[in-house]
Amino acid sequence: MTEQAQPTFDLRRVYLKDASLELPNAPAIFLEENAPQVAIEVSSENRILDADAYEVQVNVTLTARLEEKVFFILEIKQAAIFEISNMPEDQLNAVLNIICPSMIYPYLRANVSDLLTRATLPPLHLTEVNFEQFYEDKLAAEAKKTVQ
């Protein structure tokens, strides 16, 4: 009887991979008195680095507008390296698409808030994201493509 190795999971490093803040209509936009409308796009991705190492990345794009004028565009990519071994494939996909992004997201939220504050923009605190729902939606979309 062979004993199967236990799955291991370890967060090795979290890092800000990329950040870009644009204020295309500054300084005139600062004279506007209305509050901007903010559109938020969130996504995640992952890739294998080596046998047991994976990079997982959460991407956010914030676009703030005052009517037709762009107030700011913030694009940020927060990433982390995870060491994962001996995990069944179905569990690995769930971990990479749900657990890992959920662990990275608080760092991204803090960096968004910090970057906007340092740029003297109004603070923006991102709400929680349900990465499990994102993953289920992604699987459903892939299944729908397969059926067609």
C-alpha positions as MATLAB code, in Angstrom:
seq = 'MTEQAQPTFDLRRVYLKDASLELPNAPAIFLEENAPQVAIEVSSENRILDADAYEVQVNVTLTARLEEKVFFILEIKQAAIFEISNMPEDQLNAVLNIICPSMIYPYLRANVSDLLTRATLPPLHLTEVNFEQFYEDKLAAEAKKTVQ';
ca = [
       0.000    0.000    0.000;
       1.517    3.307   -1.091;
       1.021    6.383    0.980;
       0.068    9.455   -1.031;
       1.857   12.683   -0.171;
      -0.280   15.315    1.530;
      -1.113   18.466   -0.449;
       0.897   21.541    0.535;
       0.034   25.187    0.044;
       2.292   28.134    0.849;
       2.161   31.834    0.009;
       5.755   32.724   -0.870;
       5.577   36.400   -1.861;
       3.020   39.116   -2.605;
       4.051   41.992   -4.850;
       2.707   44.941   -6.791;
       3.422   43.885  -10.369;
       2.211   47.007  -12.172;
       0.397   50.243  -11.425;
      -0.585   53.075  -13.716;
      -2.499   56.229  -12.835;
      -3.511   58.696  -15.526;
      -5.173   62.079  -15.038;
      -5.641   63.128  -18.678;
      -7.688   66.260  -17.894;
      -5.638   67.589  -14.963;
      -5.443   70.253  -13.688;
      -8.786   71.577  -15.029;
     -10.671   68.508  -13.808;
      -9.800   69.411  -10.201;
     -11.971   72.527  -10.513;
     -15.103   70.445  -11.161;
     -17.496   70.227   -8.237;
     -19.474   67.095   -9.068;
     -18.511   63.645   -7.827;
     -17.144   61.316  -10.488;
     -18.826   58.077  -11.546;
     -16.424   55.153  -11.203;
     -16.485   51.990  -13.329;
     -14.598   49.010  -11.925;
     -13.313   45.978  -13.831;
     -11.787   43.043  -11.923;
     -10.133   39.925  -13.310;
      -7.634   37.310  -12.242;
      -5.202   35.036  -14.000;
      -2.597   32.450  -13.099;
       0.341   30.654  -14.623;
       2.792   27.913  -13.751;
       6.300   29.122  -12.879;
       7.833   25.684  -12.278;
       6.803   22.259  -10.975;
       5.229   23.516   -7.729;
       5.252   27.321   -8.096;
       2.400   29.394   -9.483;
       1.950   33.104  -10.067;
      -1.565   34.378   -9.441;
      -2.474   37.925  -10.440;
      -5.514   40.094   -9.733;
      -6.121   43.003  -12.109;
      -8.287   46.047  -11.473;
      -9.082   48.931  -13.795;
     -10.876   51.939  -12.332;
     -12.197   54.585  -14.700;
     -13.641   57.710  -13.084;
     -15.633   60.116  -15.264;
     -17.260   63.482  -14.773;
     -19.890   63.407  -17.495;
     -17.859   62.900  -20.696;
     -14.478   63.834  -19.209;
     -12.145   61.226  -17.776;
     -11.156   62.183  -14.224;
      -8.681   59.336  -13.750;
      -7.805   55.864  -14.976;
      -6.085   53.527  -12.545;
      -4.812   50.152  -13.668;
      -3.205   47.940  -11.066;
      -1.914   44.363  -11.047;
      -1.281   42.688   -7.710;
       0.413   39.303   -7.860;
       1.752   36.569   -5.641;
       3.805   33.417   -5.868;
       2.281   30.316   -4.325;
       3.963   26.981   -3.754;
       1.413   24.211   -4.225;
       2.198   20.514   -4.445;
       0.428   17.154   -4.409;
      -2.962   18.725   -5.032;
      -5.536   16.997   -7.266;
      -6.180   18.911  -10.500;
      -9.813   19.796   -9.733;
      -8.821   21.189   -6.325;
      -5.792   22.979   -7.777;
      -7.945   24.911  -10.250;
     -10.307   26.003   -7.485;
      -7.394   27.066   -5.265;
      -5.720   29.041   -8.080;
      -8.962   30.762   -9.103;
     -10.687   31.293   -5.743;
      -8.407   30.980   -2.706;
      -5.297   32.639   -4.151;
      -7.041   35.721   -5.631;
      -8.970   36.120   -2.373;
      -5.666   36.229   -0.490;
      -4.126   38.779   -2.892;
      -7.127   41.112   -3.136;
      -6.689   42.852    0.255;
      -3.181   43.928   -0.800;
      -4.596   45.286   -4.058;
      -7.320   47.195   -2.190;
      -4.726   48.807    0.071;
      -2.534   49.771   -2.897;
      -5.483   51.330   -4.751;
      -6.437   53.392   -1.722;
      -2.828   54.433   -1.079;
      -2.113   55.385   -4.687;
      -5.247   57.520   -4.988;
      -4.568   59.230   -1.655;
      -0.961   59.981   -2.641;
      -2.246   61.535   -5.873;
      -4.531   63.780   -3.759;
      -7.616   62.158   -5.259;
     -10.739   61.301   -3.286;
     -10.291   58.039   -1.384;
     -11.879   54.978   -2.937;
     -12.315   51.791   -0.955;
     -13.035   48.793   -3.148;
     -15.708   46.406   -1.931;
     -15.101   42.709   -1.400;
     -15.078   40.492   -4.475;
     -16.561   36.994   -4.633;
     -13.878   35.127   -6.587;
     -15.834   31.892   -6.232;
     -18.666   33.446   -8.249;
     -16.151   34.725  -10.842;
     -14.754   31.202  -11.184;
     -18.204   29.606  -11.470;
     -19.156   32.165  -14.142;
     -15.929   31.396  -16.026;
     -16.617   27.639  -15.904;
     -20.201   28.182  -17.068;
     -19.011   30.348  -19.980;
     -16.440   27.701  -20.980;
     -19.081   24.961  -20.778;
     -21.425   27.032  -22.930;
     -18.678   27.469  -25.576;
     -18.059   23.702  -25.589;
     -21.752   22.955  -26.150;
     -22.076   25.365  -29.090;
];
